[in-house]
Amino acid sequence: SQSVSTLMGARANGMGYNSAALFDTWSLFNNVAGLTKTEHPTAAFSYDLRPLLPGANRTAATCTWPVKFGVIGGGVFRFGDDLYSESLLSAGFSNQLGLAALGLKINYIQYRAEGFGTKGIFTINFGGIAELTPALAVGAYITNINQPKLSIDDDRVPTLLTAGLSFKPNDKVIIATELEKDLDYATNWKTGMEY
């Protein structure tokens, strides 16, 4: 089994979806621990258009709210068309605990394929980001810790382990790199820069 990537946001996209150690509104769909630095209620919307691959467009919206004991967030994501689609409803929470920001997210994922029906499952994600210095942060997160079954053939939602770091040499530049490992496939290495 395979699922479409739910990594979203223009900033993450511009850095090759290298977002394990970044703090922003889109962290709900990336590393949920990155919501921690949200200071004001925020809403964001994204549409990822794939004109050469009909039916492969992705849409997402997210809202985050700082509260007394951390930051809560909610979001929706959709991929696909009438033949095949994946929809995701997410709720997350993150908080700063000393050096580390920790976050937990629960997702309801619905898969729909024409002729095969609809299947809905719950997944759990967990992440953390530690700011070692004002210029250096290390982040890691696990997607689909609970590995729910999709079918009687023991197909499961893919579990991803991602770890990375970000380096800010000054206020205008961020350099980030990360390793992403799907339990069933080879490791991906991503590096990106923001100016």
Summary of the structure (lengths in Angstrom):
residues: 195
radius of gyration: 16.6
end to end distance: 37.2
largest distance: 53.9
contacts: 626
relative contact order: 0.18
helix: 8%
strand: 57%
